[in-house]
Amino acid sequence: MQSKNIKLKVRRWLGFIFLCSLMFCLWLGTLELRVSAQSPDTNQLVNRGLELYQSGDIKAAIASWEKALNIYQQNQDTAASLIVRENLARVYREVGQSTQAIAQWQQVITYYRQEGNLQQVGRSLTELAQVYSSLGQPTKAIALLCNPDKNNHCSSDSAVQIAQTHKDLLGEAAAWGSLGDANRLTGNYQLAITHLQKSLAIANKLNIPALRGSVFYSLGNAHISQALVKYRQADSATQRGDEPQKLLDEGKQADTKALEYLQASLKLASSQNDVVGEMRSHLRIIPLYYRNQETTKATNSLQQAISLLERLPQNRGSVYAAINLVHLLQPITTETTSRLSCLEPETSVKATVLLNQAATIAEKISDFRAESFALGELGHIYECRQEYAKALEITNKARLAAEQGLKAQDSLYLWEWQTGRIFKAQGKIDAAISAYERATNTLDTIRRDILTANRDIQFDFRDTIEPIYRDLVALRLSLAEPRETANKSLVSQDSKNNLSSILTTMDSLKLAELQNYFGDDCIIAPFAQTSIQAKGDPKTAFLNTIILEDKIAVILTLPGGENKSSSIAINRQDFINTINDFRRSLETYYNDIGGYDTRLAKQMYDWLIQPFTTELQKFNIKTLVFIQDGILRSVPMAALYDGEQFLIQKYAVATIPSLNLIDSNLANRRNLRMLALGLTVNATINRKIYQPLSEVQTEIDGVLATIPGKKLLDDNFTSDRLNKELEQQAYPIIHIATHGEFGTEPEDTFIITGKKDTTTGNNQTLSFNQLEQQIRKITHSNQSLELLTLTACQTAVGDERSALGLAGVAVQAGAKSTLASLWAIQDNSTAQIAISFYNKLLNNPTMSKAEALQSAQIEMITGKTTTGQLAHPAYWSPLILIGNWL
């Protein structure tokens, strides 16, 4: 089966999907009717609230309980107040009023602590953690449930440890299960499965079928997430020309396990007449059937789910279930997996009925967020029908619902985007641009939360977030290009503003991409926004590349802020193929430069540089700083060729991930010291053997001869030793010469240390999240890491995500600048460039880092420090400077 077919995924763009897995709190407590005998009138309020809740009038139930709570508080009836608070906390969460739910649980926990009832403290912590997970804040949930140390041992005041100490098996099962769900949301799927298995073992011991069903369901979700990662990795492997079958097989195995758990969950729910449990299992099983091309089973499951919908209580769960069912009404194929997909006419009629019902229920219970999603989906159906007036009317209602109390901004941007698409379809470009700008402005305020909190949402980045920025850029370019044709100088103020707006939009997209890639553990703090010209000097120009479906745009920003643009009319995939061929041509080196075919390098030069030759010469530009898009991050610009010279022979070259993520202040070169770490022996990671880096000893000794410092080699190169050194002394430069991988997922992005696990034989790895945490110690001592050098690292050809990881490493590691390799060279060329680079940096205070690297690479090309063999770009071009180039 082809990768593109098995990679099918559910349209998970709705941020609420993960809510239905968080069921463990239901077994810790239920809505109660224990009240004080001294307050009969108040008791009636509580009793009435319970009746209203059971009838589905949750809004009225809340009002009744809130009134009772006020009376109990006035009468200082703490015990009765506590019961009502617990009721309110559970129902607030059910209707999406999470802030109120958190406040009530905090009050409950405070009371139980004061009373010394630690068992209830533990159970309440679990329920509070559930609320944080439902808000998309699983890290906070994990802290309450376990707060693990570096060995994953839970702290004494955590829900897990409290339950274990008090032998509260039910509380422990709920805590482990909730912890498993929270870890799944952060992307730590294997740890999630481990925790869920602990919960299952206790659930089996307690023999509570419904609890077992919830654990089965969560285990199914964890394995689905594992499968989706494998399919995405397989897709990346296909894109770069590697064999994806092993990854596809692993994905299918995970899907098989997920199906087994979900079927077990469905069976238990059915036996217990648990309609909610049955529905949630069907909603996850149906996409699995579709993905495995079992359409008949999917159809049967879908029909059962639709029949269950009428039996669900009228709450937010039924609203979201209806929306999910709409997405599943027709088989999921590669053509119907995106947010923009349209239903077939007959299916569209069924969907309209379901969504109208869902919107009515959401309005009835005053759940604005749920109402927003129901109306927004309904508006999309009319958009697909090209009934644009009706689509705009309903989409506007969705926007208004999302704006209520600013509680649903994670849906607001979707309906602003939808509004923009409708205007675009009507040919109202200015109105479309305004709507798209509102969408990106909304995203800019909530981006970190939605891109880092839930890894399931991160899967959909390219479907639901990235297109908004790129569509806006394409619309603005469509306005700029006619003006450029008519006026080559682009002197009009509208054109200047338009190109500046495009650069701002792309910079926001770059930040979003990095937050999406690195996830919750990454500290990405943009610097205060400033003009692009303020980032450089009179001899520096910036080149922004933008890859769209039918063209590649390049925007040059000159000193003073003037922008010039150029575009290449080429299909996106054709462009990607050319870039990948260029990368492979660089890595296929022979004995000397005469064996290098420069045609692709010349083509790249003609596309990206040639249109701006006149301006670059006019302004006497010395340094080019690239802000690259997509696949262009994986190739070195220094190796572009004008027919006579490489680009590096004409300009110093650097790359930055995003304009406002770079500290462009001048480097402090006084009292430079270096911590140099390296690995000279072979290493093993999951049975993959990494050959010895024979030149690392020479490299480390050479750079330390240039800049004084300390070295940690082989067995001494460990995470603990690195940590100890950074605690004792700040090093402005950290030089690491070891194997490293930049992978499709952050978990696959690491460097290899010299420490080995005696059990597995694997070398210890150091992720960039871990490296960042250690490096931050330098900044805590009011010093900054000026430069992080990573030699012998590797990014995969054709893998845009791994290249994104490399582009963001300077930001992630907390370094002003990073000197890193795109691919590892088994030669002493890396050592020679590094030694020469440091020497020039130390002895030429007015020379920038970019110029120091340029000089070192030119020496390699001209043979001043080596034989002519190393003039081939394979030897000198993979080392690139990322971040601060000054």
N, C-alpha and C positions, 0 to 999 in steps of 0.2 A: 504494500500500500504506500502511496506517495506521501511524503511529509506533509504537503499542503492539505491532503485529505484527512489524515489522522489528527492533524493539529486543530481540528474543529473545536471551538470553545463556545460556551454559553455566553450570550451577551450579558456580561456581568457589570455593565456600566452603572447599575443602580447601587448606590452605596449601602443600601439597607440589607442586601442579600445575606450578609454574615449574621444578622441578628437572629435568624431562625435557628442557628446552631447553639445558641447560648441558653440552654434549657435547664442547667443544673440547679439554678436557684429555685426552681419550682418544687424541688424535693426538700428544701431547707425550711420552707414556711409557706403557708397558704393564707388567704384572707381570713381573718379571725373575727369572732363575735364575742370575745370575752370582755365584758365591760363591768364597770362598777355598779353594785346594787344600789348605791346611794343616789344615782342620777337617772331616774327612769326616763325623763324626757330626753336626756342626752343619749341614753341607750336606744331610744326609738330612732334617733338620728343615725346612729351607727347601723342599726338593723335595717333601716330604710336604705342606707347607702349600699349595703350588701345586696338587697333585693334589686336595686337599680343596676348594680354592677352585673348581676346574674341575668338581667333582662337585656343587657347590652347598652344601657344608657350610662356610659362611663362618666360623661361630663357631669351629669346630675349626681352620680355617686360620689364623685370627688367633692362637689360642693357640699353635700351632706356631711361627709367626713371632716372636711375643713371646718365646718361650723361646730361639729362635735368637739374637734380638737381645741378650738378656741375656748369652749366652755370648760373642758377638762383642765386646761392650763390655768384658767381663772380660778378654778376650785383647787388647784395644786394637786390634782389627782394624777401623779406621775405614771403609775402603772397603767391606767386606762389610756393616758396620752401615748404611751409607748406602743400599745397595740394599734391604735389608730395611725400612728406614724408609720408603722410597718406596712399597714394596709395601703396607705397613701404612697409610700415609697415604691411598692410593687406596681401600683396602678399608674403612677406618674411615669414610670419607665415604660409601661405598656403603651401609653399614648404618646411617647416621645418627649415628655417633659423631664429630661434627664437632669437638668440643673436642680429642679425641685426634688427629684428622687435622691440625688447625692446629698442634699441638705438634710433630708429626713433620715437617711441611713447614718449620717455622721452624728446626728442627735441620738439615735438609737445606740450606736456603738459607745458613745460617751456615757450613756446611762448604764449600760451593761458593765463597762469598766469600773464605774463607781460602785456598782453593786457586787463586783468581784465575780460576776457570772461569765467566766472566760469562754466557756463552750459557746454561749450565744454571741460573744464578741467574735469568735472565729467564724461562725456561720454568717453573721452580719457583714463581716469583712468580705466574705465570698460574694454575697449579694451586691455589695458596693462595687466590688471588682467587676461583676457582670455589667453594671451600669457603665463603667468606664470602657469596657470592651465594646459595648453597644454604641458608644460615642466615637469609636475609632481611636481609643487611647489604650491599647493593650499593654503598653509599657507600665502605665500606672496600675493596671490590673495585676500584672505580674508582681509588682512591688508589694501589693497588699496580700496576694495569695502566697508568695514565697520569699520575695526579696533575696534571690540567691546570691551566694558568694561566688568566688571564681571557680569553686569546685562544684557549683550547683547545689549546695546545701542550703536549705531554707532557714531563715532567721527565726528566732524563738518567738517573736511577736507576730508571725505571719499566720494566715488562716490554716495552712497545711500543718505547721508545727503545733499550733494550738489544738487542732483536732487530734493529732497523734498523741500529744501529751495527755489529753483528757479521754483518750480511747473513744472518741466520737466517730464511729465508722461512717455514719451517714454524712457528717460534716466533712470528713476526710475525702470521701468519694466525690462529693460536690466540689471541694477545693481542687483536687487533682484534675477533675474533668474541666473545671473552669480554667485552670492553669494551662491545660492542654489546648483548649480553644484559643486562649490569649497568645500562646506561643505560635499557634498556627497563623494567627493574624499578623504576627511580626515576620513570618516567613521561616521560622525555625521548625520545619515540619517533622523532622525525626525526633526532636525533643518533645514536640507535641504528641506524637504517637506514643512515646515512652510514658508520658504522664497519663495519657488516656488509658493505656493498658493497666496502669496502677488503679485508676478509677474503676475500670471494668472488673478487675479482680475482686475489689471490695463489693461492687454491685452484685457480682455472682454470689459472693458469700452472704450478702443480705437477702438475696433472692427477691429483689424488687423489679419486676419485669419492665415497668415504665422507665425506671432509672437505667436499666441495662439498654433499653431502646435508645435513650438519649446518648449514651456513650457510644453505641454502635453508629449512631448518626454522625457524631463528631469524628469518629475514626474514619468514616467514609469521606467526610469533608477533607480531612488531613491527607488522605491518599489521593483524592482528586487534585488537591493543590500540588502534590508531588508530581502527578502525571502531567499537569499543565506546564510545570517547569521543564520536564523532560521534553515535551513537545516543542517548547520554545527553543530549547537548546538544539533539538533536532533541526528546527527551521533555520537556526543560525548556521549549523553545520552544512546544511544544503546550500545556503546562500554563499558560503565561502568555498564550496566545492568539496567538502569532506563527506564521508559516508555517514548518514544519519541513522542507519538501521538499529544499531545497539541502543541508541537513545530512544528510538521509537518503541523498541521492545520493552525497555524499562518503563516507559510511559504506559504502555498497554498493561503491563503487570500491575502497576499502581492502580490503573482503572479497574482491573479485575478485582483487586482487593477491596476497592471502594464499593463496587457493586455488591460484593458479598456482605459487607457490613450494612449497607443501606437496605438490602433485601431483608436482612435479619431485623433491622430496625422497623421496617414496614410491617413485617409479620407480627412482631410484638405489639406494635401500635394497633394493628387490626384486631388482635386477640383481646386487647384491653378496651376496644371501642374508643380509642384515642384519635379523634378526628384530626386534631392539630398535628399529632405525630405522623399520621398517615400522609397528610398533605405535604409536610416538609420533606418526607422521604421521597414521595413521587416527584417533587420539584427537582430533586437532585438526581434521581434515577433516570428521568426522561432524557436529559442531555447525554448521559452515558450511553444509553441505547442508540441515540442518534449518532454519536461519535463512532460507535462500533457498527454502524449501518444495520442495526436491528430495528427497522422502521415499524414493523408490526407490533413489537413489544412496546416501543415508544408510544404508538397510537393508543394501545390498550391502557397503558399507564396514564396517558393524558386524559382519556375519557373517564377513568376512575377519579382522577384529580378534579375534573370539572364537576362531577357529581358530588364530590365532597365539599365543594365550595359553598353550596347552599347550607350545609350543616355547620359551618364554622361560625363562631361567635362574631358579631359585627364589631370588630376592633381593628387596629392597624395591621394585625397579622393577616386578616382576611383581605384587606386592601392590597397589601404587597403580594399576597398569594395570587390574587386576580391579575396583577400586573405581570408577575412571573409567567402565569399561564398564557397570557397574550403573547409573550415571547416564544412560547413553545407550541403555538397553534399549528405551525407548519414545520416540516422537517428542517433541522439546522444543517445548512451546507456552507461551503466556503463563500458562497455568494450572499448568504443571509446572516452573517455573523456580526456585522458592524452596526453601530448606532444608527446609521442612515438607511438600513435595509427596510424594505417595504413588504407588507403582507399581500398575498394574493387577494383579489376582490372579494371572493366568498368568505375567506378567512377574516378579512377586514371587517365585515359586518358582525361576525361573532365577537371580534375584539372590541368593537365599539360598544356593544351591549355590556360586556364585562367591565370596561373602563368607566362607563357611565355609572354602573352600580358601585364600583370602587370609589369613585369621586363622591357619590352621595353618602356613602358610609363615612368617608373621611371628613366630610363637611359636618355630618351629624355629631361626630365625636370631637370636633374642633382640632383635628390633627392636621395642621397646615402642611407639614412636610409630606405626609402621605397624600394629601389632596393635591399638592404640587406635582408629585410624580404621576398620579392618575390623570390629571388634566394635561400635563405635558405630553404623556404618551398618546392621549386622545388627539391633541393638536398635531402630533406627528402623523397620525393616520390621515388627517385631512390634508396635511402637507403632501403626503404620498398620493392622495387623490387629486392633487393640484387644485383643491378648493381653497385657495390662498386666503380669501377674506375670512372664511370660517376658521381656518388654521390659525390665523393671526389673533382672532377673537379669543379662542380657547387657550392658545399659548400665552396670551397676555394675562388670562385668569391664573394660569399656572405660575407666572412670574409674580403676580400679586400675592398668591398663597405662599410662595417661597419667601417673600419679603416680610411676611407677618412676624414681627418680633425678631427679624434677622435670624430665625432658627433653621432655615433650610437653604443657606447659601450654597451648599454642595449640590443642590438641584437648580438654584437660580441661574448659574452660569450655563446650564444645559438649555434652558428655555430662552436665554438671551442669544445663545448660539443658534437655536432653532429659529428665532425671529430673524436673525441675520440671513439664514439660508432662504427663508421665505422671501425676504426683500430682494435677495440676489436673484432668485428665480423669476421675480417680477421685473427684473432689470433696474431696480432702484438701488444703484450701487452706493450712493452716499448714505442712504438709510441703512443699508446692509453693513457698511463699514462702522457706522455708529453703534449698531447692535453688537457686532463682533468686538468692538472696543469695550463695550460694557461687560461682555463675557470675559474678556481677558483681564479687565480691571477686577472683576469679582474673583477670578481665579488667583490673581496676584495676592489677594487678601487671605485666601484660605488654602493656598497651594500646598504649603508645607504639611498642613494637617491631613489633607486627603491623599497626598502622594507618599507620605512616610508612615501613616498609621496602619494601613491595611494592605498587605501584599496582594490580596485578591484584586483590589482596585488597581494596584500597580500593573497587573497584567494587562489592563485595558488602556494603558496610557496612550498607545498609538491609535486607539479607536476613539477615545473620548476627550482627550485633552490636547495632544499634539496637533490634530487637524484644525482646531480652532485658531491657533496661532498661525499655522501655515495658510489657512484660507484667508485670514486677514492680510497677511503679507501678499498673497496672490492678488487680492482685490486692489491693494494699494499699488502694486506693480502695474496692474492693468491701467491705472490712472497715470502712472509716471511714464510708461513707455511711449504713448502717443506724443506726449510733450517732449520727450527726449528726441524722438524722430524729427519733430518740427523745430526743435531748438537744441542743438548738440551741446551747447554750453550749460544747459540746465540752470539758467540764472533766475528763473521765476521763483518767487517766494513759496508758492504752492508746492513746487517740485522739491525745494529744499526741505520743507516741512514734511513732505510725504516720505522722502528717503530717511529722514531722521526718525520718523514714526516707525518705519520698517525696522530700523536698527534697534529701536527700543523694544519692539515686539519680539524680535529674534533674541535679544538679550534675556527677556523674560522666559522665552522658550528654553534657552540654554540652562537657566537656573532650574526650571521645572524638570528638565531631563536629568540633571545631576541629582536632584532630590528624589526623583523616582528611582534612579539607579541605585543609589547608596542606601536609601531607606531611612528608617527611624533612628539608627544609631549615628547618622552623619551630622556633624555640626557644619551647616552651611549658612553663614551669616553674610549677606551682601554688605559691601561698603556703601556709604552714602552715595546716592546717584550723583554723577558728575558728568560733564560733557566729555565726549570722546577725545577732543583735542587736549583737554586738561590732563589726560592720562599719559600723554607722550611728550615729545620735545620737538623742536623745529625741524629735525631730520628724520622723524618717525611718521610712517603712514600705516593705516589699518586697512586690512582687507577682510571683509565679511563675505562668506559664501553662503548661499541659500539654495537648497536642493528642493525643487518642486516637481510635480508629476511630469510636466511637459517642458521644463526649462531649468537651467541653472543660472541664478542671478549672482552677480558679484558687485559689491558696493565698496568703493575705495573712499576712505576718509583721509583727507590731506591735513597738514598743519593749518590751524585756523578754523577747521571744522567743515570745509567745503566737501561735499559728497559728489562722487561720480559713479555712474552705474553702467553695467554691461550685462548682457544675458546671452546664454548659449541655448539655442533651440535643440534640445535633445531629450529623449525619453529618459525618465529617471533610472530605469533598470539598465538601459544601454550605458548610461553614464557610470553607474555602479560597476558594471562589467569592465569598463575601460580603466577605472581606478584600480580594481583588483588586478587586472593584467599589468598595470604599471607597477604595483607593489611586487608582484611575482618577478617581473623583469629586474627589479632592483636586488632581489634576494638570490637570483640565479647568476652568480658571479663567476668570472673566469680568471685568468692569470693577470690581466691588465685591463686598462680602460679601453683598449682596442677591441675587446670582446663584448663591450656593452652597446646594445642597440638603443640609441637615444631617441628613436622616433616617438615613443609614447611620452617621454619626458618633454619633448618639443611640443607635442599636442597639448599637454597639460599647460605648458608655458603660454602657448597661444590662446588658450581659453581664459586663463586666470590673470596673466600679467600683461601680455602684449597690448590689450586695449587701453592700458593706462601708461604706456611707456612715455608719452609726451609729458604727462603731468608729473610722473616720478622724476624725470630729468629736470623739468622746470623748477621743482621745489628742492632739488638736490637731495633727494631722499637717500638715507644711509641704512635705515632699518625698516623691515616690513614685519608687522605683527598681524598674524592670521587669527581670525575668530572663525573656526571651521565648523561646518555642518556635516552631520552624518558620517558617511564613509570616508570623507576627506580627512578625518582625524587620524586615519590609519596609515597615511602615507606622508613622507617627509617632503616638505616644500623646498628644502635646500637642494634637492636633486632635480628640480625642474631645469630645463635646458633650452637656451635661446637659439641654438644652432652653433654657438661658439663657446659659450661658457655655461656653467651651472649657476643657478640663481644665487647660491651662497657666495660665489665669486663676485657678485655685483652688490648684494645686500646682506646685512646681518639679518637673521631670521629667528623669530620666536612665535609661539602660539599661546593663546590664552583661552580658557574655556568659556568665559563670559566677562564682559567688560567690567561689571560691577562686583565681580568676585576677586578682583586683583588689587592688591596693595601696591601702588605704583611709586611709592616713596623710594628714594635712593637707598641703596644698600649701605649698611655700616660695615666697613672693611677693616676697622681697627680691632686688634686683639683677636684675630680669627683663630679658631681652634676647630679641629675636626675629630669626630668619632667615626672611625672606619671599621666596617664589619664585612666579613667575607666568608665564602665557603669554597674550599679548594678540592673537596672530596666528593664522591658520588652521593646521591640522595635518592630516597624512595618515597613516593606519595601514592598510596593505593595501588601498589604493584607497578607503578610507572617509574622507570629508572631515569634519573637525570645524571648525565655524564659529568665527570670532574671538570671544573673550570680551571684549566692549567695555568692561565695567566693572571689569576686573581692575586696570588702572592706578589707578583711583580707589580700589579696595579696598586694594591694597598700600600706596599713599601714606597712606591713612587709618589703617590699623592701625599703620604705623610712626610716624605722628604721635602715636599713643597710647602705644606701647611702643617704645623705641629699639631699633635693630638695623641689619640690612643687607638689601638686596634684590638678587635675581638675576632679571632679566626676560628673556624670549625667548631670544636667542642665548646669553646668560650663564647661563640656567637649564639646566644639564647635570648629568649624574651626576658627572662629574669635578669640576666646580666645587662642587657640594654636598659631595662627599667632602673636598675641600680645605678648605672653610670649617669643617666639623665637626672636622677634624684640628687646625685652628689655634685654635678657640675653641668652648666649649660654649654652646649656646643652649637655655635652658629651654623656649622656644616655637619651633616650626617651623610656619609658615603657608604652605600651598601652594594657590594658586588656579590650577587648570588642569583640563583634561578628565581624567577618570578613569573607569575601568570596573571594576565588580565582577562577575565572570563566574561561570559554572557551574564552571569549573576554575580552580585557582590561576594557571595560565598565562594565563588571560584576565582576570586581575585586575592592573591596572597604572595608573600615571599617565603622562601624556604630557609630555615635556620639550621644550625649544626646539631641541635639536640635531637636524639632519637628516642622513640617510645620502645622500651625493651620488650613489650608484649607484641606489638604489631610490626615493629621494624620500620615504621614510618617516621620520617623526619617531622619535627614540629614545624608548623607553618604559623606565619604572623599575618593576620588580615590587616587591611589598611584601616579598618575601624579600630583594631587593637593598637596599631602603630600610632594612629592619631591620638588615642588616649594617653599614650606614653609621651609623645612629643609635646602635648599640651603642658607638660610639666615645665618646659622651657619658658613658655609664655607666662606661666604663673610666677616665674621669677623675674618678670618684667624684661625679659629678653625674647627675641623672636628667632625662629629657625629661618635663617637667610636662604639656605639651599639644602635640598634633599636630592642626592644623586642615586639613581637606581640603574646599575648596569647589568646586563645579561637577562633583562626582563623580556617578555614576549607577549605581543598581541596577535591574535589570529587574523590571517588574511580574510577580508570580506566580512568580518564580524563587527557591525557598527556598535553593538553594545560593549564589547570588550575595548574598543577604541574610545568609547565614552568614559569607561573606567580610567583609562590612562589620561585622558584629557582632564579629568577631575581630580587626579591624584594630588596635585599641589594644594587644592582646596581641602580635600579630605584629610591629608596628613598635617594640615596646619602650617605648611611651609610657604614662604614668599615665592620661592621658585623651585622648580624641579627639573633636573637634568636626567632624562630617562631614555631608555632604548625601546624602539618599536619592535626590534627583533634582536636575538642574541647572536653575537659573532664569536666563533671559536678562534680567536686570534688576539694578538697583542695590540691591535689597532685601538680598541676601546681604552686600554691603559694609556696609550700614547696621547690620545685626544684628551682624556681626563687630566693627565699630568700637565700637558701644555695649557689647557683651559685654566686650571688652578694657578699655574705660574703667572699667566697674563693677568688674571684677576687680582692676584696679590701685588704684583709689581707695577701695574698700570692703573692708578686710582681713577683716571678719567675714562677708562675703557669700560663700556657696559658689559654685562654678562653675555648679551647676544653678540656683541663684537668679539668678545674673548672666544666664544665658541666658533664664530666665523673664522677667526684667525687660525685656530687649531685645525679646523677642517680644511682650510685652504692649504695649510702646510702638508696635510695628508695628500691632497689632490696634486700638488706640485712636486711632491716627493722630497721636500726639504728635510723631513725628519725620518723618511722611510724610503723603501724602494718603490718603483713605479707601480708595483702590484696593488698597493693599497689605494691607488687613485680611483679604483672602481667604487661607485657610490654605495655598494653593499657594505663597505668597511667603515665609511665615515658618516653617511646620511642617517642611519637609524637613531643616532643620538640627537634628541630634540630638546629644546628649552621650552618649558611650560611655565607660565606665570610671569612674575616680575622680570622684565628683560633688562632693567637698568643696572 
